[in-house]
Amino acid sequence: MRSDRITPLQQPQQQQPQRRRLLLPLLLSLGLPLLARAPLVHAEDARHSLTFKDDVGRELTLKTPLKRVVVFNRYTTEFVRAVAGMQPVVGVDIDSARSHSYWPTVTPAMLAGQGQSSPNYEAIVAMQPDAVFFPRNSDWQKAAAVLGRFGIPVVVVTAWDVLKHEENVTLFGRLFEQPQRAAKLNAFYRRYRDLLAQRLQNLPMAQRKRVYIEEVGAYKTLLKGSGWHDMVEVGGGVNVFRDVSVLSQPSARGSVQGFSVDPEEVVARMPDVIVKLEPAQYEPHSRAFSLQVLEAVAARPGFDRIPAVRNGQVYHISYYLAGGCSKIIGALQIAKWLYPDRFKDVDPDQVMRTWLEDFQQVSAPGGYTASLAELRK
């Protein structure tokens, strides 16, 4: 197994930032490796060494608690805020930088790149982080190679993975030395994960409702291997495209995170429920917008034959609610729609309120879901 232990060099602290600034443009333009690493040394560093394995199995050793981090992927930034607050966060990607109401402490100077596949390495090095977090579906390999030349470790943590929630949060508790806050978040997640498992355990696979989930783009579905697929199935649904493997499909059709399907194939698979993801934003979309989107879905050629359309089970769901707390809130909402009798005492909006107010320290505006049947009334 490959080892990526980080071993700081002993260099004068005051020379390191200047050296990085001088070397970085040259290295990035010429593609030349830095022969010696120059990690930031904290003046009063009496921290502990923590050795662990990240999401792709690499063994890393970092000094804890982490004091300066750059975070790619909003779900990871939410975990950091829930466990450690925003004080250690010195850099984020565009997704966290564009919504000031959801990220009030994020400033333009903290922009570390447009996204998890397009980091701004010069900006990251200037931020002098103790670590940079990427999810496994990013270009973390290149990031690790480039930032490793400057003694900056890349840690792969996939916070959108509903199946790895407790493992990820526990790791953040260790990295930031906040085990109690991590335990509180895990207890919140575990309460609803166990509730879902309990109430769905005696529901045979043959009786589970079939779900077509579609992202913002038309006829772009989510496949096994994505967190959205897991959200549907943890919520008691059966993803109608669960049998499709991207490995056997042309790459032009996309990935597990967004795969193009034929309109006729959606109709042929006869979903009981259609779930359409809303464009990602913290502020809820208007009811008029949801009605327009869902009416357009229902009016697609052949969709009048689909059970979901015939029975009025076509829904709009915000990325913010769907992705809340490793998508466990989205799974609750799916279960509520699919099996209202089994979950009549469960209020996903209230769970979302707790997630936003208690763990993210922001207000909960509500209105993150819409039903075509309700909107038509």
PEPE-V416643 format. One line per field, one symbol per residue. ss: DSSP state (H for helix, E for strand, C for the rest). burial: b if it has 16 or more other C-alpha atoms within 10 Angstrom, else e. A space follows every 10 residues. Layout:
ss: ???
burial: ???
This chain:
ss: CCECCCCCCC CCHHHHHHHH HHHHHHHHHH CCCCCCCCCC CCCCCCCEEE EEECCCCCEE EEEECCCCEE ECCHHHHHHH HHHHCCCCEE EECHHHHCCC CCCCCCCHHH ECEEECCEEC HHHHHHHCCC EEEECCCCCH HHHHHHHHCC CCEEEECCCC CHHHHHHHHH HHHHHCCCHH HHHHHHHHHH HHHHHHHHHH CCCCHHHCCE EEEECCCCCE ECCCCCHHHH HHHHCCCEEC CCCCCHHHCC HHHEECCEEE CCHHHHHHCC CCEEEEECCC CCCCCCHHHH HHHHHHHHCC CCHHHCHHHH CCCEEEECHH HHCHHHHHHH HHHHHHHHCC CCCCCCCHHH HHHHHHHHHC CCCCCCCCEE EHHHHCC
burial: eeeeebeeee eeeeebbeeb eeebeeeeee eeebeebbbb beeeeeeeee eebbbeeebb bbbbbbbbbb bbbbbbbbbb bbbbbbebbb bbbbbbbeee ebbeebeeeb bbbebbbebb bbbbbebbbb bbbbbbebeb eebbebbbbb bbbbbbbbbb bbbebbebbb bbbbbbbbbe bbbebbebbe ebbeebeeeb eeeeeeebbb bbbbbeeebb bbbbebbbbb bbbbbbbbbb beeeebeeee eeebbbbbbb beeeebbeeb bbbbbbbbee ebbbbebeeb bebbbebbee eebeebbbbe ebbbbbbbbb bbbbbbbbbb bbbbbbbbbe eebeebebbe bbbbbbeebb eeebeeebbb bbeeeee
